[in-house]
């Protein structure tokens, strides 16, 4: 579970394993091991990953499935469009289940 989230978040940010490892001060093979589910990040790295990807540690651990969106720098109109898009996607996913 955490393995897939780390990989997905890393890819969404267009980071390579090596780039993420450098930001964390660890080896690329450590990031690879996390993504393969061979090992899991320590508490320290969970917090750092949450900060890098702007998600909660609960989200990374699968305790909380909600995710927040930082709208800083967006206009009120932009924020309104984000809300419309989220509502549309929730409705679409509800009807496809």
N, CA, C and O atoms as a printed pandas DataFrame, in Angstrom:
     atom_number atom_name residue_name chain_id  residue_number  x_coord  y_coord  z_coord
0              1         N          UNK        A               1    0.832   -1.193    0.000
1              2        CA          UNK        A               1    0.000    0.000    0.000
2              3         C          UNK        A               1    0.876    1.256    0.000
3              4         O          UNK        A               1    0.751    2.095   -0.893
4              5         N          UNK        A               2    1.762    1.393    0.994
5              6        CA          UNK        A               2    2.622    2.576    1.048
6              7         C          UNK        A               2    3.566    2.599   -0.149
7              8         O          UNK        A               2    3.914    3.666   -0.654
8              9         N          UNK        A               3    3.978    1.415   -0.597
9             10        CA          UNK        A               3    4.888    1.318   -1.736
10            11         C          UNK        A               3    4.274    1.971   -2.976
11            12         O          UNK        A               3    4.921    2.759   -3.665
12            13         N          UNK        A               4    3.017    1.628   -3.242
13            14        CA          UNK        A               4    2.353    2.185   -4.429
14            15         C          UNK        A               4    2.152    3.688   -4.297
15            16         O          UNK        A               4    2.275    4.421   -5.278
16            17         N          UNK        A               5    1.842    4.150   -3.083
17            18        CA          UNK        A               5    1.618    5.586   -2.888
18            19         C          UNK        A               5    2.899    6.372   -3.109
19            20         O          UNK        A               5    2.879    7.422   -3.753
20            21         N          UNK        A               6    4.007    5.879   -2.585
21            22        CA          UNK        A               6    5.277    6.588   -2.778
22            23         C          UNK        A               6    5.601    6.677   -4.265
23            24         O          UNK        A               6    5.962    7.740   -4.769
24            25         N          UNK        A               7    5.468    5.562   -4.953
25            26        CA          UNK        A               7    5.783    5.550   -6.392
26            27         C          UNK        A               7    4.867    6.496   -7.165
27            28         O          UNK        A               7    5.328    7.280   -7.994
28            29         N          UNK        A               8    3.559    6.414   -6.884
29            30        CA          UNK        A               8    2.598    7.262   -7.606
30            31         C          UNK        A               8    2.868    8.741   -7.344
31            32         O          UNK        A               8    2.871    9.548   -8.275
32            33         N          UNK        A               9    3.094    9.097   -6.085
33            34        CA          UNK        A               9    3.363   10.499   -5.747
34            35         C          UNK        A               9    4.671   10.973   -6.381
35            36         O          UNK        A               9    4.760   12.099   -6.871
36            37         N          UNK        A              10    5.671   10.114   -6.368
37            38        CA          UNK        A              10    6.960   10.478   -6.979
38            39         C          UNK        A              10    6.778   10.724   -8.475
39            40         O          UNK        A              10    7.277   11.712   -9.013
40            41         N          UNK        A              11    6.071    9.831   -9.135
41            42        CA          UNK        A              11    5.858    9.977  -10.578
42            43         C          UNK        A              11    4.987   11.187  -10.894
43            44         O          UNK        A              11    5.210   11.856  -11.903
44            45         N          UNK        A              12    3.993   11.482  -10.045
45            46        CA          UNK        A              12    3.148   12.665  -10.256
46            47         C          UNK        A              12    3.980   13.940  -10.183
47            48         O          UNK        A              12    3.687   14.918  -10.871
48            49         N          UNK        A              13    5.018   13.927   -9.348
49            50        CA          UNK        A              13    5.900   15.090   -9.229
50            51         C          UNK        A              13    7.040   15.053  -10.239
51            52         O          UNK        A              13    7.946   15.885  -10.190
52            53         N          UNK        A              14    6.994   14.089  -11.152
53            54        CA          UNK        A              14    8.017   13.916  -12.191
54            55         C          UNK        A              14    9.425   13.811  -11.606
55            56         O          UNK        A              14   10.378   14.383  -12.135
56            57         N          UNK        A              15    9.533   13.073  -10.512
57            58        CA          UNK        A              15   10.836   12.841   -9.881
58            59         C          UNK        A              15   11.303   11.430  -10.195
59            60         O          UNK        A              15   10.500   10.498  -10.226
60            61         N          UNK        A              16   12.602   11.269  -10.429
61            62        CA          UNK        A              16   13.168    9.936  -10.545
62            63         C          UNK        A              16   13.447    9.418   -9.141
63            64         O          UNK        A              16   13.436   10.181   -8.175
64            65         N          UNK        A              17   13.693    8.137   -9.037
65            66        CA          UNK        A              17   14.060    7.582   -7.741
66            67         C          UNK        A              17   15.334    8.258   -7.224
67            68         O          UNK        A              17   15.454    8.541   -6.032
68            69         N          UNK        A              18   16.272    8.511   -8.123
69            70        CA          UNK        A              18   17.534    9.149   -7.730
70            71         C          UNK        A              18   17.297   10.572   -7.214
71            72         O          UNK        A              18   17.914   10.991   -6.235
72            73         N          UNK        A              19   16.399   11.311   -7.877
73            74        CA          UNK        A              19   16.105   12.682   -7.441
74            75         C          UNK        A              19   15.443   12.700   -6.069
75            76         O          UNK        A              19   15.783   13.525   -5.222
76            77         N          UNK        A              20   14.498   11.790   -5.852
77            78        CA          UNK        A              20   13.850   11.717   -4.547
78            79         C          UNK        A              20   14.866   11.315   -3.481
79            80         O          UNK        A              20   14.884   11.882   -2.388
80            81         N          UNK        A              21   15.697   10.352   -3.796
81            82        CA          UNK        A              21   16.720    9.905   -2.850
82            83         C          UNK        A              21   17.648   11.057   -2.467
83            84         O          UNK        A              21   17.999   11.217   -1.298
84            85         N          UNK        A              22   18.037   11.849   -3.449
85            86        CA          UNK        A              22   18.925   12.982   -3.179
86            87         C          UNK        A              22   18.256   13.983   -2.236
87            88         O          UNK        A              22   18.894   14.494   -1.315
88            89         N          UNK        A              23   16.979   14.259   -2.465
89            90        CA          UNK        A              23   16.244   15.194   -1.590
90            91         C          UNK        A              23   16.162   14.680   -0.160
91            92         O          UNK        A              23   16.130   15.460    0.792
92            93         N          UNK        A              24   16.129   13.352   -0.019
93            94        CA          UNK        A              24   16.021   12.733    1.301
94            95         C          UNK        A              24   17.390   12.432    1.925
95            96         O          UNK        A              24   17.482   12.123    3.113
96            97         N          UNK        A              25   18.437   12.523    1.122
97            98        CA          UNK        A              25   19.775   12.219    1.615
98            99         C          UNK        A              25   20.009   10.726    1.811
99           100         O          UNK        A              25   20.723   10.315    2.726
100          101         N          UNK        A              26   19.401    9.919    0.942
101          102        CA          UNK        A              26   19.553    8.469    1.013
102          103         C          UNK        A              26   19.930    7.939   -0.364
103          104         O          UNK        A              26   20.068    8.713   -1.311
104          105         N          UNK        A              27   20.095    6.632   -0.479
105          106        CA          UNK        A              27   20.448    6.037   -1.769
106          107         C          UNK        A              27   19.205    5.775   -2.613
107          108         O          UNK        A              27   18.099    5.633   -2.092
108          109         N          UNK        A              28   19.408    5.714   -3.915
109          110        CA          UNK        A              28   18.319    5.382   -4.833
110          111         C          UNK        A              28   17.794    3.992   -4.536
111          112         O          UNK        A              28   16.594    3.745   -4.656
112          113         N          UNK        A              29   18.674    3.077   -4.148
113          114        CA          UNK        A              29   18.233    1.711   -3.864
114          115         C          UNK        A              29   17.290    1.662   -2.659
115          116         O          UNK        A              29   16.442    0.773   -2.577
116          117         N          UNK        A              30   17.426    2.602   -1.729
117          118        CA          UNK        A              30   16.486    2.667   -0.593
118          119         C          UNK        A              30   15.097    3.042   -1.079
119          120         O          UNK        A              30   14.107    2.437   -0.668
120          121         N          UNK        A              31   15.019    4.049   -1.962
121          122        CA          UNK        A              31   13.721    4.444   -2.529
122          123         C          UNK        A              31   13.139    3.283   -3.324
123          124         O          UNK        A              31   11.943    3.006   -3.234
124          125         N          UNK        A              32   13.971    2.607   -4.097
125          126        CA          UNK        A              32   13.515    1.463   -4.875
126          127         C          UNK        A              32   12.966    0.369   -3.964
127          128         O          UNK        A              32   11.934   -0.228   -4.270
128          129         N          UNK        A              33   13.638    0.104   -2.857
129          130        CA          UNK        A              33   13.179   -0.920   -1.910
130          131         C          UNK        A              33   11.818   -0.544   -1.314
131          132         O          UNK        A              33   10.968   -1.412   -1.118
132          133         N          UNK        A              34   11.611    0.737   -1.029
133          134        CA          UNK        A              34   10.302    1.192   -0.528
134          135         C          UNK        A              34    9.228    0.922   -1.570
135          136         O          UNK        A              34    8.163    0.388   -1.260
136          137         N          UNK        A              35    9.525    1.302   -2.821
137          138        CA          UNK        A              35    8.534    1.172   -3.892
138          139         C          UNK        A              35    8.259   -0.283   -4.258
139          140         O          UNK        A              35    7.183   -0.601   -4.764
140          141         N          UNK        A              36    9.211   -1.156   -4.009
141          142        CA          UNK        A              36    9.031   -2.581   -4.287
142          143         C          UNK        A              36    8.373   -3.296   -3.106
143          144         O          UNK        A              36    8.010   -4.467   -3.216
144          145         N          UNK        A              37    8.219   -2.597   -1.977
145          146        CA          UNK        A              37    7.633   -3.208   -0.792
146          147         C          UNK        A              37    8.598   -4.096   -0.034
147          148         O          UNK        A              37    8.186   -4.869    0.830
148          149         N          UNK        A              38    9.891   -3.991   -0.353
149          150        CA          UNK        A              38   10.917   -4.796    0.320
150          151         C          UNK        A              38   11.189   -4.254    1.712
151          152         O          UNK        A              38   11.441   -5.010    2.649
152          153         N          UNK        A              39   11.135   -2.934    1.834
153          154        CA          UNK        A              39   11.291   -2.283    3.134
154          155         C          UNK        A              39   10.331   -1.105    3.191
155          156         O          UNK        A              39    9.694   -0.754    2.198
156          157         N          UNK        A              40   10.240   -0.503    4.365
157          158        CA          UNK        A              40    9.351    0.646    4.544
158          159         C          UNK        A              40   10.155    1.798    5.128
159          160         O          UNK        A              40   11.103    1.578    5.883
160          161         N          UNK        A              41    9.781    3.024    4.782
161          162        CA          UNK        A              41   10.511    4.175    5.329
162          163         C          UNK        A              41   10.331    4.289    6.843
163          164         O          UNK        A              41    9.278    3.951    7.384
164          165         N          UNK        A              42   11.367    4.767    7.506
165          166        CA          UNK        A              42   11.286    5.015    8.945
166          167         C          UNK        A              42   10.344    6.187    9.190
167          168         O          UNK        A              42    9.921    6.870    8.258
168          169         N          UNK        A              43   10.030    6.403   10.444
169          170        CA          UNK        A              43    9.156    7.518   10.823
170          171         C          UNK        A              43    9.712    8.838   10.314
171          172         O          UNK        A              43    8.964    9.671    9.803
172          173         N          UNK        A              44   11.013    9.034   10.450
173          174        CA          UNK        A              44   11.663   10.263    9.975
174          175         C          UNK        A              44   11.408   10.474    8.487
175          176         O          UNK        A              44   11.074   11.580    8.062
176          177         N          UNK        A              45   11.563    9.416    7.696
177          178        CA          UNK        A              45   11.379    9.555    6.254
178          179         C          UNK        A              45    9.907    9.653    5.868
179          180         O          UNK        A              45    9.577   10.278    4.860
180          181         N          UNK        A              46    9.020    9.046    6.650
181          182        CA          UNK        A              46    7.587    9.233    6.389
182          183         C          UNK        A              46    7.214   10.706    6.499
183          184         O          UNK        A              46    6.476   11.237    5.669
184          185         N          UNK        A              47    7.736   11.360    7.540
185          186        CA          UNK        A              47    7.456   12.787    7.719
186          187         C          UNK        A              47    8.050   13.591    6.573
187          188         O          UNK        A              47    7.400   14.494    6.046
188          189         N          UNK        A              48    9.281   13.271    6.182
189          190        CA          UNK        A              48    9.918   13.995    5.076
190          191         C          UNK        A              48    9.170   13.764    3.762
191          192         O          UNK        A              48    8.990   14.700    2.983
192          193         N          UNK        A              49    8.737   12.539    3.511
193          194        CA          UNK        A              49    7.968   12.253    2.295
194          195         C          UNK        A              49    6.653   13.027    2.295
195          196         O          UNK        A              49    6.254   13.579    1.270
196          197         N          UNK        A              50    5.988   13.067    3.433
197          198        CA          UNK        A              50    4.734   13.811    3.536
198          199         C          UNK        A              50    4.959   15.285    3.217
199          200         O          UNK        A              50    4.147   15.903    2.529
200          201         N          UNK        A              51    6.049   15.844    3.710
201          202        CA          UNK        A              51    6.361   17.248    3.431
202          203         C          UNK        A              51    6.688   17.466    1.959
203          204         O          UNK        A              51    6.232   18.444    1.364
204          205         N          UNK        A              52    7.456   16.587    1.374
205          206        CA          UNK        A              52    7.828   16.719   -0.047
206          207         C          UNK        A              52    6.598   16.658   -0.937
207          208         O          UNK        A              52    6.439   17.465   -1.853
208          209         N          UNK        A              53    5.722   15.685   -0.657
209          210        CA          UNK        A              53    4.560   15.468   -1.521
210          211         C          UNK        A              53    3.318   16.228   -1.085
211          212         O          UNK        A              53    2.276   16.137   -1.733
212          213         N          UNK        A              54    3.421   16.982    0.017
213          214        CA          UNK        A              54    2.299   17.797    0.515
214          215         C          UNK        A              54    1.067   16.946    0.821
215          216         O          UNK        A              54   -0.056   17.304    0.468
216          217         N          UNK        A              55    1.304   15.805    1.490
217          218        CA          UNK        A              55    0.231   14.939    1.948
218          219         C          UNK        A              55    0.462   14.660    3.433
219          220         O          UNK        A              55    1.513   15.004    3.972
220          221         N          UNK        A              56   -0.504   14.046    4.086
221          222        CA          UNK        A              56   -0.331   13.701    5.493
222          223         C          UNK        A              56    0.361   12.345    5.618
223          224         O          UNK        A              56    0.345   11.534    4.692
224          225         N          UNK        A              57    0.962   12.122    6.771
225          226        CA          UNK        A              57    1.547   10.803    7.030
226          227         C          UNK        A              57    0.432    9.755    7.090
227          228         O          UNK        A              57    0.634    8.612    6.681
228          229         N          UNK        A              58   -0.728   10.136    7.593
229          230        CA          UNK        A              58   -1.871    9.220    7.610
230          231         C          UNK        A              58   -2.236    8.783    6.195
231          232         O          UNK        A              58   -2.569    7.619    5.969
232          233         N          UNK        A              59   -2.175    9.700    5.255
233          234        CA          UNK        A              59   -2.466    9.364    3.864
234          235         C          UNK        A              59   -1.438    8.357    3.337
235          236         O          UNK        A              59   -1.800    7.367    2.701
236          237         N          UNK        A              60   -0.151    8.618    3.608
237          238        CA          UNK        A              60    0.898    7.700    3.156
238          239         C          UNK        A              60    0.710    6.306    3.740
239          240         O          UNK        A              60    0.933    5.304    3.060
240          241         N          UNK        A              61    0.301    6.249    4.997
241          242        CA          UNK        A              61    0.138    4.970    5.684
242          243         C          UNK        A              61   -1.189    4.284    5.374
243          244         O          UNK        A              61   -1.398    3.138    5.770
244          245         N          UNK        A              62   -2.081    4.967    4.676
245          246        CA          UNK        A              62   -3.357    4.377    4.327
246          247         C          UNK        A              62   -4.395    4.469    5.427
247          248         O          UNK        A              62   -5.440    3.824    5.348
248          249         N          UNK        A              63   -4.121    5.266    6.457
249          250        CA          UNK        A              63   -5.064    5.435    7.564
250          251         C          UNK        A              63   -6.190    6.369    7.148
251          252         O          UNK        A              63   -7.343    6.177    7.532
252          253         N          UNK        A              64   -5.850    7.371    6.369
253          254        CA          UNK        A              64   -6.806    8.377    5.912
254          255         C          UNK        A              64   -6.738    8.422    4.397
255          256         O          UNK        A              64   -5.668    8.649    3.832
256          257         N          UNK        A              65   -7.857    8.211    3.739
257          258        CA          UNK        A              65   -7.854    8.207    2.276
258          259         C          UNK        A              65   -8.074    9.591    1.681
259          260         O          UNK        A              65   -7.987    9.772    0.466
260          261         N          UNK        A              66   -8.361   10.576    2.547
261          262        CA          UNK        A              66   -8.569   11.922    2.006
262          263         C          UNK        A              66   -7.220   12.578    1.745
263          264         O          UNK        A              66   -6.215   12.258    2.379
264          265         N          UNK        A              67   -7.230   13.477    0.819
265          266        CA          UNK        A              67   -6.014   14.188    0.436
266          267         C          UNK        A              67   -6.390   15.648    0.254
267          268         O          UNK        A              67   -7.465   15.952   -0.263
268          269         N          UNK        A              68   -5.525   16.545    0.668
269          270        CA          UNK        A              68   -5.838   17.963    0.528
270          271         C          UNK        A              68   -5.167   18.530   -0.719
271          272         O          UNK        A              68   -4.180   17.993   -1.223
272          273         N          UNK        A              69   -5.726   19.609   -1.188
273          274        CA          UNK        A              69   -5.188   20.300   -2.355
274          275         C          UNK        A              69   -4.812   21.709   -1.919
275          276         O          UNK        A              69   -5.647   22.439   -1.385
276          277         N          UNK        A              70   -3.567   22.089   -2.142
277          278        CA          UNK        A              70   -3.107   23.432   -1.792
278          279         C          UNK        A              70   -3.545   24.391   -2.892
279          280         O          UNK        A              70   -3.104   24.270   -4.034
280          281         N          UNK        A              71   -4.405   25.335   -2.557
281          282        CA          UNK        A              71   -4.927   26.280   -3.549
282          283         C          UNK        A              71   -4.274   27.655   -3.421
283          284         O          UNK        A              71   -4.735   28.626   -4.022
284          285         N          UNK        A              72   -3.209   27.730   -2.643
285          286        CA          UNK        A              72   -2.501   29.006   -2.492
286          287         C          UNK        A              72   -2.062   29.505   -3.867
287          288         O          UNK        A              72   -1.535   28.742   -4.678
288          289         N          UNK        A              73   -2.279   30.765   -4.111
289          290        CA          UNK        A              73   -1.875   31.366   -5.380
290          291         C          UNK        A              73   -2.919   31.281   -6.472
291          292         O          UNK        A              73   -2.737   31.845   -7.550
292          293         N          UNK        A              74   -4.019   30.577   -6.205
293          294        CA          UNK        A              74   -5.083   30.486   -7.201
294          295         C          UNK        A              74   -6.110   31.584   -6.957
295          296         O          UNK        A              74   -6.300   32.041   -5.830
296          297         N          UNK        A              75   -6.757   31.988   -8.020
297          298        CA          UNK        A              75   -7.830   32.973   -7.881
298          299         C          UNK        A              75   -9.085   32.279   -7.370
299          300         O          UNK        A              75   -9.168   31.051   -7.372
300          301         N          UNK        A              76  -10.059   33.070   -6.933
301          302        CA          UNK        A              76  -11.330   32.498   -6.487
302          303         C          UNK        A              76  -11.982   31.707   -7.617
303          304         O          UNK        A              76  -12.580   30.657   -7.382
304          305         N          UNK        A              77  -11.864   32.210   -8.835
305          306        CA          UNK        A              77  -12.413   31.501   -9.993
306          307         C          UNK        A              77  -11.731   30.164  -10.212
307          308         O          UNK        A              77  -12.384   29.164  -10.508
308          309         N          UNK        A              78  -10.400   30.152  -10.063
309          310        CA          UNK        A              78   -9.651   28.904  -10.205
310          311         C          UNK        A              78  -10.077   27.894   -9.142
311          312         O          UNK        A              78  -10.265   26.715   -9.439
312          313         N          UNK        A              79  -10.226   28.362   -7.907
313          314        CA          UNK        A              79  -10.627   27.489   -6.802
314          315         C          UNK        A              79  -12.011   26.914   -7.078
315          316         O          UNK        A              79  -12.264   25.738   -6.818
316          317         N          UNK        A              80  -12.897   27.739   -7.599
317          318        CA          UNK        A              80  -14.244   27.279   -7.962
318          319         C          UNK        A              80  -14.160   26.172   -9.013
319          320         O          UNK        A              80  -14.878   25.176   -8.919
320          321         N          UNK        A              81  -13.295   26.334  -10.008
321          322        CA          UNK        A              81  -13.131   25.311  -11.044
322          323         C          UNK        A              81  -12.588   24.011  -10.457
323          324         O          UNK        A              81  -13.003   22.926  -10.864
324          325         N          UNK        A              82  -11.668   24.113   -9.508
325          326        CA          UNK        A              82  -11.132   22.917   -8.853
326          327         C          UNK        A              82  -12.257   22.172   -8.140
327          328         O          UNK        A              82  -12.347   20.948   -8.238
328          329         N          UNK        A              83  -13.112   22.895   -7.429
329          330        CA          UNK        A              83  -14.249   22.278   -6.746
330          331         C          UNK        A              83  -15.188   21.597   -7.735
331          332         O          UNK        A              83  -15.663   20.491   -7.477
332          333         N          UNK        A              84  -15.455   22.240   -8.852
333          334        CA          UNK        A              84  -16.327   21.651   -9.880
334          335         C          UNK        A              84  -15.707   20.362  -10.413
335          336         O          UNK        A              84  -16.400   19.355  -10.562
336          337         N          UNK        A              85  -14.414   20.388  -10.699
337          338        CA          UNK        A              85  -13.727   19.203  -11.217
338          339         C          UNK        A              85  -13.776   18.055  -10.209
339          340         O          UNK        A              85  -14.046   16.915  -10.587
340          341         N          UNK        A              86  -13.522   18.340   -8.945
341          342        CA          UNK        A              86  -13.563   17.307   -7.914
342          343         C          UNK        A              86  -14.967   16.716   -7.805
343          344         O          UNK        A              86  -15.128   15.498   -7.723
344          345         N          UNK        A              87  -15.970   17.572   -7.803
345          346        CA          UNK        A              87  -17.356   17.088   -7.737
346          347         C          UNK        A              87  -17.688   16.206   -8.935
347          348         O          UNK        A              87  -18.335   15.168   -8.792
348          349         N          UNK        A              88  -17.245   16.622  -10.108
349          350        CA          UNK        A              88  -17.491   15.841  -11.325
350          351         C          UNK        A              88  -16.829   14.467  -11.229
351          352         O          UNK        A              88  -17.450   13.456  -11.556
352          353         N          UNK        A              89  -15.589   14.426  -10.788
353          354        CA          UNK        A              89  -14.871   13.148  -10.698
354          355         C          UNK        A              89  -15.485   12.238   -9.642
355          356         O          UNK        A              89  -15.571   11.027   -9.846
356          357         N          UNK        A              90  -15.914   12.808   -8.510
357          358        CA          UNK        A              90  -16.574   11.988   -7.493
358          359         C          UNK        A              90  -17.872   11.401   -8.044
359          360         O          UNK        A              90  -18.160   10.223   -7.834
360          361         N          UNK        A              91  -18.643   12.210   -8.740
361          362        CA          UNK        A              91  -19.902   11.747   -9.315
362          363         C          UNK        A              91  -19.649   10.653  -10.345
363          364         O          UNK        A              91  -20.344    9.638  -10.362
364          365         N          UNK        A              92  -18.667   10.858  -11.190
365          366        CA          UNK        A              92  -18.312    9.889  -12.229
366          367         C          UNK        A              92  -17.898    8.560  -11.601
367          368         O          UNK        A              92  -18.321    7.499  -12.058
368          369         N          UNK        A              93  -17.072    8.615  -10.556
369          370        CA          UNK        A              93  -16.600    7.397   -9.899
370          371         C          UNK        A              93  -17.704    6.690   -9.130
371          372         O          UNK        A              93  -17.704    5.463   -9.029
372          373         N          UNK        A              94  -18.646    7.456   -8.588
373          374        CA          UNK        A              94  -19.773    6.863   -7.863
374          375         C          UNK        A              94  -20.661    6.087   -8.829
375          376         O          UNK        A              94  -21.144    5.004   -8.497
376          377         N          UNK        A              95  -20.876    6.629  -10.007
377          378        CA          UNK        A              95  -21.757    5.997  -10.987
378          379         C          UNK        A              95  -21.101    4.818  -11.693
379          380         O          UNK        A              95  -21.803    3.975  -12.251
380          381         N          UNK        A              96  -19.789    4.738  -11.683
381          382        CA          UNK        A              96  -19.108    3.640  -12.370
382          383         C          UNK        A              96  -18.890    2.439  -11.475
383          384         O          UNK        A              96  -18.432    1.399  -11.949
384          385         N          UNK        A              97  -19.209    2.555  -10.173
385          386        CA          UNK        A              97  -19.025    1.415   -9.243
386          387         C          UNK        A              97  -20.100    0.373   -9.382
387          388         O          UNK        A              97  -20.079   -0.633   -8.674
